[in-house]
Amino acid sequence: MIQSKIFSKEECEKIISFNKKYLRGFHTNNNQPEQTKTLYKGYNIPKNNETIFLFEKLFTFFEKQTNRKLYTYPIECYLMKYDIGDKFRLHDDAGMGRIYSIGICLNDDYEGGKFLVNDDEVTKETGNAYFFESHILHRVTEITNGTRWSIISFIQSPDLFEYGGNLI
């Protein structure tokens, strides 16, 4: 996993505010029938003139870290909201051509909600961006106080400019 603080607090606050504008949201109980409670909420953030700064900064970070040029950036990111009691079970993001999962920690004023990638904790710092291979197991522990906000997106094989070989 690679991570680095690349977004300012002001940029993160602007990204969080998109939840009021882009209302095409979703929620899930992690497809676990025994759980009826919603365990996180999300909002689809489209790539447009208002949000382009998010896409350019996030995916340029990926390109610089991997020395790979993407053919195109994904068309949307997902703004994730976790309230008290919310969590995300251990899972991977593989499938649908996903090669990398890439995201941003948008705030740090909450308790619980550790983001663990292969049991390594992603730094809980506002503006911290990260990426890892989509097949790696990861989870978010239960939120005990406050609200956790983050961005997640995916780099899929058709997005890559070059094919084959080692991608990192």
C-alpha positions as CSV (number, residue, x, y, z in Angstrom):
1,M,0.0,0.0,0.0
2,I,1.2,3.5,-0.9
3,Q,-0.1,6.6,0.9
4,S,0.7,10.3,1.1
5,K,-1.0,13.4,2.3
6,I,-1.9,15.3,-0.9
7,F,-5.2,17.1,-0.2
8,S,-5.7,20.1,2.1
9,K,-8.3,20.3,4.8
10,E,-10.2,22.9,2.7
11,E,-10.2,20.6,-0.3
12,C,-11.5,17.7,1.9
13,E,-14.3,19.8,3.3
14,K,-15.3,20.8,-0.3
15,I,-15.4,17.1,-1.3
16,I,-17.5,16.2,1.8
17,S,-19.9,19.0,0.8
18,F,-20.7,17.2,-2.4
19,N,-23.0,14.9,-0.5
20,K,-25.5,17.7,-0.5
21,K,-25.3,18.2,-4.2
22,Y,-24.8,14.7,-5.7
23,L,-27.7,12.9,-4.1
24,R,-27.4,9.7,-6.2
25,G,-26.5,7.7,-3.1
26,F,-26.5,4.1,-1.9
27,H,-26.2,2.1,1.3
28,T,-25.5,-1.4,2.1
29,N,-25.6,-4.0,4.8
30,N,-22.5,-5.8,3.2
31,N,-24.8,-8.4,1.7
32,Q,-25.0,-10.2,5.0
33,P,-28.6,-11.4,5.5
34,E,-28.2,-11.7,9.3
35,Q,-27.5,-7.9,9.4
36,T,-30.4,-5.6,8.8
37,K,-28.7,-2.4,9.8
38,T,-27.1,-0.2,7.1
39,L,-23.4,-0.4,7.7
40,Y,-22.2,2.6,5.5
41,K,-23.6,5.1,3.1
42,G,-22.2,6.4,-0.2
43,Y,-22.7,9.0,-2.8
44,N,-21.7,8.8,-6.5
45,I,-19.5,11.8,-7.3
46,P,-19.3,12.3,-11.1
47,K,-16.3,13.7,-12.9
48,N,-17.3,17.2,-14.1
49,N,-16.1,20.8,-14.0
50,E,-16.8,21.2,-10.3
51,T,-15.2,17.9,-9.2
52,I,-12.3,17.6,-11.7
53,F,-9.7,18.9,-9.2
54,L,-10.4,15.7,-7.1
55,F,-9.9,13.4,-10.1
56,E,-6.8,15.1,-11.4
57,K,-5.1,15.3,-8.0
58,L,-6.0,11.7,-7.0
59,F,-5.1,10.0,-10.2
60,T,-2.0,12.1,-10.9
61,F,-0.8,10.9,-7.4
62,F,-1.3,7.3,-8.7
63,E,0.5,8.0,-12.0
64,K,3.5,9.6,-10.2
65,Q,3.8,6.8,-7.6
66,T,3.6,4.0,-10.2
67,N,5.3,5.7,-13.1
68,R,2.3,4.7,-15.2
69,K,0.1,7.0,-17.3
70,L,-3.6,6.2,-17.3
71,Y,-5.4,6.2,-20.6
72,T,-8.4,7.8,-18.9
73,Y,-9.5,8.6,-15.4
74,P,-12.6,6.8,-14.0
75,I,-15.9,8.7,-14.5
76,E,-16.9,8.7,-10.8
77,C,-15.7,8.3,-7.3
78,Y,-17.7,7.3,-4.2
79,L,-18.0,9.5,-1.2
80,M,-18.3,7.1,1.8
81,K,-20.0,8.1,5.0
82,Y,-19.8,6.0,8.2
83,D,-21.8,7.0,11.3
84,I,-21.6,5.6,14.8
85,G,-22.1,1.8,14.6
86,D,-21.2,1.6,10.9
87,K,-18.3,-0.6,9.6
88,F,-17.3,-2.4,6.5
89,R,-16.5,-6.1,6.9
90,L,-13.3,-7.8,5.6
91,H,-13.5,-7.9,1.8
92,D,-11.6,-7.3,-1.4
93,D,-12.5,-5.1,-4.4
94,A,-11.5,-7.6,-7.1
95,G,-13.8,-8.2,-9.9
96,M,-15.3,-6.0,-12.7
97,G,-11.7,-5.5,-14.1
98,R,-10.5,-3.7,-10.9
99,I,-6.8,-3.7,-10.5
100,Y,-6.3,-0.9,-7.9
101,S,-8.4,0.6,-5.2
102,I,-7.6,4.3,-4.6
103,G,-9.0,6.7,-2.0
104,I,-8.7,9.6,0.4
105,C,-9.2,10.0,4.1
106,L,-11.3,13.2,4.2
107,N,-11.5,13.8,8.0
108,D,-10.0,12.6,11.3
109,D,-12.4,13.9,13.9
110,Y,-14.0,10.5,14.7
111,E,-13.2,7.5,16.9
112,G,-13.0,3.9,15.8
113,G,-13.2,3.4,12.1
114,K,-9.7,2.2,11.5
115,F,-9.1,1.4,7.9
116,L,-7.0,-1.8,7.7
117,V,-5.4,-3.1,4.6
118,N,-3.9,-6.5,5.2
119,D,-4.0,-5.6,8.9
120,D,-1.8,-2.5,8.2
121,E,-3.6,0.7,9.3
122,V,-4.0,3.5,6.7
123,T,-2.9,6.7,8.3
124,K,-5.9,8.5,9.8
125,E,-5.0,12.1,8.6
126,T,-7.2,14.5,6.7
127,G,-6.1,14.6,3.1
128,N,-4.2,11.3,3.1
129,A,-4.5,9.5,-0.3
130,Y,-3.7,5.9,-0.7
131,F,-3.9,3.0,-3.1
132,F,-3.4,-0.8,-3.1
133,E,-4.1,-3.7,-5.3
134,S,-7.8,-4.5,-5.4
135,H,-7.4,-8.2,-4.5
136,I,-5.9,-7.3,-1.1
137,L,-8.3,-7.9,1.9
138,H,-9.3,-4.7,3.8
139,R,-12.0,-3.4,6.2
140,V,-13.2,-0.5,8.3
141,T,-13.7,-1.1,12.0
142,E,-16.8,0.1,13.7
143,I,-17.3,3.9,14.3
144,T,-17.6,4.6,18.0
145,N,-17.9,8.4,17.8
146,G,-18.4,11.0,15.1
147,T,-18.7,10.5,11.3
148,R,-16.0,9.1,9.1
149,W,-15.8,10.4,5.5
150,S,-13.7,9.0,2.7
151,I,-13.4,8.7,-1.1
152,I,-12.9,5.4,-2.9
153,S,-12.5,4.8,-6.6
154,F,-11.0,2.0,-8.7
155,I,-8.5,1.7,-11.5
156,Q,-9.7,-0.9,-14.0
157,S,-7.7,-2.6,-16.7
158,P,-9.3,-0.6,-19.6
159,D,-8.1,2.6,-17.8
160,L,-4.4,1.6,-18.1
161,F,-2.3,3.1,-20.9
162,E,0.1,0.2,-20.9
163,Y,-0.9,-3.4,-20.5
164,G,1.0,-6.4,-19.1
165,G,4.0,-6.6,-16.9
166,N,4.3,-5.7,-13.2
167,L,2.0,-2.7,-12.5
168,I,3.9,-1.4,-9.5
